[in-house]
Amino acid sequence: MPVLCAPQVVGATCLYAVHDPVSGRCTLARARHPPPAVVTPDGRVDFPELPAGPPLGLGGLPFEAAELELPEGS
């Protein structure tokens, strides 16, 4: 008797960031990737809350970007 296998759904996580060192602004979007770690000059580590889009490769759902202001030297 043949074994029937369901097709596997494959997706990838991704974090995309664009940083402007002059203004200190960082625009980020993520596809089910864990949030980034931001380390400030005083050594504090923050994990900013970002909207989590669907994994890449799972359809045409939209991704939402967030903008952060990073202290100089972060």
C-alpha positions as CSV (number, residue, x, y, z in Angstrom):
1,M,0.0,0.0,0.0
2,P,1.5,3.4,-1.0
3,V,2.2,5.9,1.8
4,L,0.7,9.3,1.1
5,C,2.7,12.3,2.5
6,A,1.2,15.7,3.0
7,P,3.2,18.5,1.3
8,Q,5.4,20.3,3.7
9,V,5.0,23.9,4.3
10,V,8.3,25.7,4.3
11,G,8.9,29.2,5.5
12,A,11.9,31.3,6.6
13,T,12.3,33.9,9.3
14,C,13.9,37.3,8.5
15,L,14.7,40.5,10.3
16,Y,15.3,43.6,8.1
17,A,16.7,46.8,9.5
18,V,17.8,50.1,7.9
19,H,19.7,52.4,10.2
20,D,20.5,56.1,9.6
21,P,23.5,56.9,11.8
22,V,23.0,60.6,11.3
23,S,19.4,60.8,12.6
24,G,19.7,57.7,14.8
25,R,16.5,56.2,13.3
26,C,16.2,52.6,12.6
27,T,13.4,51.1,10.6
28,L,12.7,47.4,11.1
29,A,10.4,44.7,9.8
30,R,10.4,41.0,10.8
31,A,8.9,37.8,9.4
32,R,8.4,35.6,12.5
33,H,12.1,36.2,13.4
34,P,12.8,36.9,17.1
35,P,13.1,40.7,17.9
36,P,16.5,42.3,17.7
37,A,18.7,43.0,20.8
38,V,19.6,46.7,21.1
39,V,22.6,47.3,23.3
40,T,23.0,50.9,24.5
41,P,26.3,52.6,25.3
42,D,25.8,52.0,29.0
43,G,25.5,48.2,28.4
44,R,21.7,48.0,28.8
45,V,20.1,45.4,26.5
46,D,16.5,45.9,25.2
47,F,14.4,43.8,23.0
48,P,12.0,46.2,21.3
49,E,8.5,45.0,20.5
50,L,8.0,44.8,16.8
51,P,5.0,43.5,14.8
52,A,5.7,39.9,13.7
53,G,4.7,39.2,10.1
54,P,4.2,35.7,8.7
55,P,7.2,33.6,7.8
56,L,8.6,34.2,4.3
57,G,7.2,31.9,1.7
58,L,3.8,31.4,3.3
59,G,1.7,33.7,1.2
60,G,1.2,37.3,0.4
61,L,0.3,38.7,3.8
62,P,1.6,42.2,4.5
63,F,4.5,43.1,6.8
64,E,4.4,46.1,9.2
65,A,7.5,48.2,9.8
66,A,8.4,49.9,13.0
67,E,10.7,52.8,13.6
68,L,13.0,53.2,16.6
69,E,15.4,56.0,17.6
70,L,18.7,54.5,18.7
71,P,21.0,56.4,21.0
72,E,24.4,57.2,19.5
73,G,26.8,54.3,20.0
74,S,24.1,51.7,20.3
